[in-house]
């Protein structure tokens, strides 16, 4: 189990450094969803720092996907949150972003939760993995419908920033991509299902990339990335337990709960002004 965990941690460190570099150049980039594709590509190719960040995030995801193929989703997926402490440090000193005390509490809760994952992980066995394909499809459909409902209810029920919603959408689609990546390792002898799973992996990873970059253009990295990581963790955990028949020890469950609470703190207090208000006596 040590090697997959080490590979996952290496990947998440590289991934979050890439996120910071992408965020630092995001405002210089054109909209990623546009009709003028040629002009947008020319502008993107001029942003060398963003391109290097994209190379790092791609490399980090490859490390992470390799780890998923070697160990259970319930062990590897939560480790994606380990990069938040790196993100916090780099964002404060490199991007000059400030954090409120509530956001620091959220980061610490996520970090403690991450530590619980490898400590309480169970050994990998060679037993055959039972996959519930129908449930796999049902969870996928429910997740996508949930994103649609979240967007529709944005102005009615939840006063959320569009950048935060895009961060969640990116995390959800990345989580879907991780689940179908796990399927690839189980379908090596079935060509048609393997190609279908590979198609889904490609679609979800592209959607995750586009929504994340758009979120970077609208919201702070210290908000977008933790939201991305939290939802990119939650979905694989659901798939791991209900679709791939994986087990979550109690210690891991506590760690997951801490990460959810930490993400909730970031989500609740992101962008709020906690400075004392000056009253106008005039």
BELVENFEN-V522872 format. One record per backbone hydrogen bond with DSSP energy under -0.5 kcal/mol. NH is the residue of the N-H (numbers start at 1). CO is the residue of the C=O. E is the energy in kcal/mol with one decimal. If there is no record, write none. Layout:
nh=NH co=CO e=E
nh=NH co=CO e=E
//
This chain:
nh=5 co=1 e=-1.9
nh=6 co=2 e=-2.5
nh=7 co=3 e=-2.7
nh=8 co=4 e=-2.5
nh=9 co=5 e=-2.6
nh=10 co=6 e=-2.3
nh=11 co=7 e=-2.3
nh=12 co=8 e=-2.5
nh=13 co=9 e=-1.9
nh=14 co=10 e=-2.2
nh=15 co=11 e=-2.6
nh=16 co=12 e=-2.2
nh=17 co=13 e=-1.9
nh=18 co=14 e=-2.1
nh=19 co=15 e=-2.0
nh=20 co=16 e=-2.0
nh=21 co=17 e=-1.9
nh=22 co=18 e=-2.5
nh=23 co=19 e=-2.8
nh=24 co=20 e=-2.2
nh=25 co=21 e=-0.8
nh=25 co=22 e=-0.8
nh=26 co=22 e=-0.6
nh=26 co=23 e=-0.8
nh=28 co=25 e=-1.4
nh=29 co=25 e=-0.5
nh=29 co=26 e=-1.3
nh=34 co=32 e=-0.7
nh=37 co=35 e=-1.8
nh=40 co=36 e=-1.9
nh=41 co=37 e=-2.5
nh=42 co=38 e=-1.8
nh=43 co=39 e=-2.0
nh=44 co=40 e=-2.4
nh=45 co=41 e=-2.5
nh=46 co=42 e=-0.7
nh=46 co=43 e=-0.6
nh=47 co=43 e=-0.5
nh=47 co=44 e=-1.5
nh=48 co=46 e=-1.4
nh=51 co=47 e=-2.1
nh=52 co=48 e=-2.4
nh=53 co=49 e=-2.4
nh=54 co=50 e=-2.4
nh=55 co=51 e=-2.1
nh=56 co=52 e=-2.1
nh=57 co=53 e=-2.6
nh=58 co=54 e=-2.3
nh=59 co=55 e=-2.2
nh=60 co=56 e=-3.0
nh=61 co=57 e=-2.3
nh=62 co=58 e=-1.9
nh=63 co=59 e=-2.1
nh=64 co=60 e=-2.2
nh=65 co=61 e=-3.0
nh=66 co=62 e=-2.1
nh=67 co=63 e=-2.1
nh=68 co=64 e=-1.9
nh=69 co=65 e=-1.5
nh=70 co=66 e=-0.8
nh=70 co=67 e=-0.8
nh=71 co=67 e=-1.4
nh=75 co=72 e=-1.2
nh=76 co=72 e=-2.1
nh=77 co=73 e=-2.2
nh=79 co=76 e=-1.1
nh=80 co=77 e=-1.7
nh=81 co=78 e=-1.8
nh=82 co=79 e=-1.7
nh=83 co=80 e=-0.8
nh=84 co=81 e=-1.8
nh=85 co=82 e=-0.7
nh=87 co=83 e=-2.9
nh=88 co=84 e=-2.8
nh=89 co=85 e=-2.0
nh=90 co=86 e=-2.7
nh=91 co=87 e=-2.8
nh=92 co=88 e=-2.0
nh=93 co=89 e=-2.2
nh=94 co=90 e=-3.3
nh=95 co=90 e=-1.2
nh=97 co=91 e=-2.5
nh=104 co=100 e=-2.0
nh=105 co=101 e=-2.1
nh=106 co=102 e=-1.8
nh=107 co=103 e=-2.3
nh=108 co=104 e=-2.5
nh=109 co=105 e=-2.3
nh=110 co=106 e=-2.0
nh=111 co=107 e=-2.4
nh=112 co=108 e=-2.6
nh=113 co=109 e=-2.2
nh=114 co=110 e=-2.2
nh=115 co=111 e=-1.7
nh=116 co=112 e=-1.3
nh=117 co=113 e=-0.8
nh=117 co=114 e=-0.8
nh=118 co=114 e=-0.8
nh=119 co=115 e=-1.1
nh=120 co=116 e=-2.0
nh=121 co=118 e=-0.6
nh=130 co=128 e=-0.5
nh=131 co=129 e=-0.5
nh=132 co=243 e=-1.6
nh=133 co=131 e=-1.0
nh=136 co=132 e=-1.9
nh=137 co=133 e=-2.0
nh=138 co=134 e=-2.2
nh=139 co=135 e=-2.7
nh=140 co=136 e=-1.7
nh=141 co=137 e=-2.4
nh=142 co=138 e=-2.6
nh=143 co=139 e=-2.5
nh=144 co=140 e=-2.0
nh=145 co=141 e=-2.6
nh=146 co=142 e=-2.5
nh=147 co=143 e=-1.7
nh=148 co=144 e=-1.8
nh=149 co=145 e=-2.6
nh=150 co=146 e=-2.4
nh=151 co=147 e=-2.1
nh=152 co=148 e=-2.4
nh=153 co=149 e=-2.6
nh=154 co=151 e=-1.0
nh=157 co=153 e=-2.8
nh=158 co=153 e=-1.8
nh=159 co=157 e=-0.6
nh=160 co=158 e=-2.5
nh=165 co=161 e=-1.9
nh=166 co=162 e=-2.4
nh=167 co=163 e=-1.8
nh=168 co=164 e=-2.2
nh=169 co=165 e=-2.7
nh=170 co=166 e=-2.5
nh=171 co=167 e=-2.0
nh=172 co=168 e=-2.7
nh=173 co=169 e=-2.4
nh=174 co=170 e=-2.0
nh=175 co=171 e=-2.4
nh=176 co=172 e=-2.2
nh=177 co=173 e=-2.1
nh=178 co=174 e=-2.1
nh=179 co=175 e=-2.0
nh=180 co=176 e=-2.1
nh=181 co=177 e=-1.7
nh=182 co=178 e=-2.0
nh=183 co=179 e=-1.3
nh=184 co=180 e=-1.3
nh=185 co=181 e=-1.0
nh=186 co=183 e=-1.4
nh=187 co=183 e=-0.6
nh=187 co=184 e=-1.0
nh=190 co=187 e=-1.6
nh=191 co=189 e=-0.5
nh=194 co=190 e=-1.9
nh=195 co=191 e=-2.4
nh=196 co=192 e=-2.2
nh=197 co=193 e=-2.6
nh=198 co=194 e=-2.3
nh=199 co=195 e=-2.1
nh=200 co=196 e=-2.2
nh=201 co=197 e=-2.3
nh=202 co=198 e=-2.2
nh=203 co=199 e=-2.4
nh=204 co=200 e=-2.7
nh=205 co=201 e=-2.3
nh=206 co=202 e=-2.1
nh=207 co=203 e=-2.4
nh=208 co=204 e=-2.3
nh=209 co=205 e=-2.2
nh=210 co=206 e=-2.5
nh=211 co=207 e=-2.4
nh=212 co=208 e=-2.0
nh=213 co=209 e=-2.2
nh=214 co=210 e=-1.9
nh=215 co=211 e=-2.2
nh=216 co=212 e=-2.2
nh=217 co=213 e=-1.0
nh=218 co=215 e=-1.5
nh=219 co=215 e=-1.8
nh=223 co=220 e=-1.2
nh=224 co=220 e=-2.6
nh=225 co=221 e=-2.1
nh=227 co=223 e=-1.6
nh=228 co=224 e=-2.8
nh=229 co=225 e=-3.3
nh=230 co=226 e=-2.5
nh=231 co=227 e=-2.1
nh=232 co=228 e=-2.3
nh=233 co=229 e=-1.1
nh=234 co=230 e=-2.4
nh=235 co=231 e=-1.7
nh=237 co=233 e=-1.7
nh=238 co=234 e=-2.0
nh=239 co=235 e=-2.7
nh=240 co=236 e=-3.1
nh=241 co=237 e=-2.2
nh=242 co=238 e=-2.5
nh=243 co=239 e=-2.3
nh=244 co=239 e=-2.0
nh=246 co=240 e=-3.1
nh=249 co=247 e=-0.6
nh=253 co=249 e=-2.0
nh=254 co=250 e=-2.0
nh=255 co=251 e=-1.9
nh=256 co=252 e=-2.7
nh=257 co=253 e=-2.3
nh=258 co=254 e=-2.3
nh=259 co=255 e=-2.0
nh=260 co=256 e=-2.4
nh=261 co=257 e=-2.5
nh=262 co=258 e=-2.5
nh=263 co=259 e=-2.5
nh=264 co=260 e=-2.2
nh=265 co=261 e=-2.1
nh=266 co=262 e=-2.0
nh=267 co=263 e=-2.6
nh=268 co=264 e=-2.7
nh=269 co=265 e=-2.3
nh=270 co=266 e=-1.1
nh=272 co=269 e=-1.7
nh=274 co=272 e=-0.7
nh=279 co=277 e=-0.6
nh=281 co=279 e=-0.7
//
